[in-house]
Amino acid sequence: MTVTAMDPDQIHLMAINANQKAESMQGHMSQLVTAVRGAEWQSRAREESVNNLGDLIKVSAKSIQAVCLTVRTAEHEADQWKVFANRLSGSFHHLDGISNSFLLK
C-alpha cells in the first residue's frame, strides 16, 4: 500500500521560492545579454559569443518554463490535496440520522 503525505503549505512555500528563483534567473540572463552585447569589442569571436549566448538564453528560457510548469503542477496538486483532506476531516453529521435509522431497526 502506498502512503501519500503532503503538507500543502510547504508546497506553496516551495512554489513561491521556486518562482522567485526563476524570476531571478531571468533577470540575471537579461543582465548577461546586456553586458555581452554592450561590450566594446569587434571580432569574429564576439559574434560567436553573442550567437552562443543566444542559444543559451533559449535553453534557459525553456528550463525556466519547465520550472514554472512544475511549480504550477505542484501547487495544483497541493490545492487538490487540501480539498480532499478537508472533505475527509469535515463534518459527517448528515450521516448520523442514516446510521441511527439502521441501528434502530
Phi, psi and omega per residue, in radians:
M1 nan 2.288 3.125
T2 -1.576 2.305 3.099
V3 -1.825 2.246 3.110
T4 -1.938 2.207 3.113
A5 -2.272 2.472 -3.128
M6 -2.689 2.409 2.985
D7 -1.873 1.753 -3.072
P8 -0.966 -0.601 -3.138
D9 -1.143 -0.690 3.089
Q10 -1.153 -0.654 3.106
I11 -1.102 -0.764 3.141
H12 -1.155 -0.657 3.070
L13 -1.120 -0.732 3.087
M14 -1.064 -0.713 -3.119
A15 -1.126 -0.758 3.109
I16 -1.053 -0.810 -3.133
N17 -1.092 -0.792 -3.131
A18 -1.117 -0.716 3.108
N19 -1.117 -0.706 3.101
Q20 -1.101 -0.727 3.123
K21 -1.134 -0.708 3.129
A22 -1.120 -0.761 3.102
E23 -1.110 -0.710 3.111
S24 -1.089 -0.738 3.134
M25 -1.096 -0.726 3.101
Q26 -1.068 -0.733 3.119
G27 -1.093 -0.756 3.125
H28 -1.124 -0.691 3.133
M29 -1.137 -0.688 3.108
S30 -1.112 -0.719 3.108
Q31 -1.114 -0.688 3.125
L32 -1.101 -0.780 3.112
V33 -1.058 -0.797 3.135
T34 -1.057 -0.752 -3.131
A35 -1.127 -0.778 -3.103
V36 -1.208 -0.775 -3.127
R37 -1.199 -0.493 -3.122
G38 -1.488 -0.066 -3.119
A39 -1.180 2.352 3.128
E40 -1.485 1.484 3.124
W41 -2.814 2.291 -3.105
Q42 -2.039 2.036 3.062
S43 -2.996 2.951 3.085
R44 -1.144 -0.637 3.132
A45 -1.065 -0.635 3.113
R46 -1.122 -0.795 -3.139
E47 -1.073 -0.718 3.092
E48 -1.128 -0.694 3.123
S49 -1.107 -0.766 3.127
V50 -1.109 -0.745 3.113
N51 -1.117 -0.773 3.114
N52 -1.103 -0.686 3.101
L53 -1.108 -0.684 3.087
G54 -1.046 -0.737 3.086
D55 -1.110 -0.739 3.127
L56 -1.094 -0.694 3.116
I57 -1.074 -0.749 3.134
K58 -1.094 -0.779 3.129
V59 -1.122 -0.749 3.133
S60 -1.108 -0.715 3.131
A61 -1.076 -0.721 3.106
K62 -1.154 -0.667 3.110
S63 -1.142 -0.729 3.114
I64 -1.118 -0.714 3.086
Q65 -1.066 -0.702 3.130
A66 -1.129 -0.714 3.099
V67 -1.080 -0.811 -3.124
C68 -1.106 -0.687 3.097
L69 -1.129 -0.755 3.114
T70 -1.076 -0.730 3.134
V71 -1.123 -0.783 3.125
R72 -1.083 -0.692 3.109
T73 -1.100 -0.777 3.126
A74 -1.112 -0.733 3.107
E75 -1.108 -0.734 3.123
H76 -1.079 -0.769 3.124
E77 -1.122 -0.691 3.108
A78 -1.107 -0.719 3.101
D79 -1.114 -0.738 3.097
Q80 -1.103 -0.722 3.136
W81 -1.081 -0.714 -3.139
K82 -1.098 -0.770 3.119
V83 -1.091 -0.794 3.139
F84 -1.089 -0.783 -3.136
A85 -1.116 -0.663 3.112
N86 -1.143 -0.641 3.105
R87 -1.160 -0.696 -3.131
L88 -1.216 -0.616 -3.103
S89 -1.683 0.092 -3.123
G90 -1.309 3.104 -3.109
S91 -1.338 2.336 3.100
F92 -1.968 0.491 -3.084
H93 -1.036 -0.533 -3.125
H94 -1.121 -0.312 3.106
L95 -1.553 -0.277 -3.075
D96 -1.004 -0.802 -3.115
G97 -1.114 -0.636 -3.134
I98 -1.160 -0.863 -3.108
S99 -1.145 -0.629 3.098
N100 -1.140 -0.654 -3.133
S101 -1.175 -0.566 3.080
F102 -1.252 -0.647 -3.115
L103 -1.211 -0.568 -3.088
L104 -1.331 -0.340 -3.077
K105 -1.524 nan nan
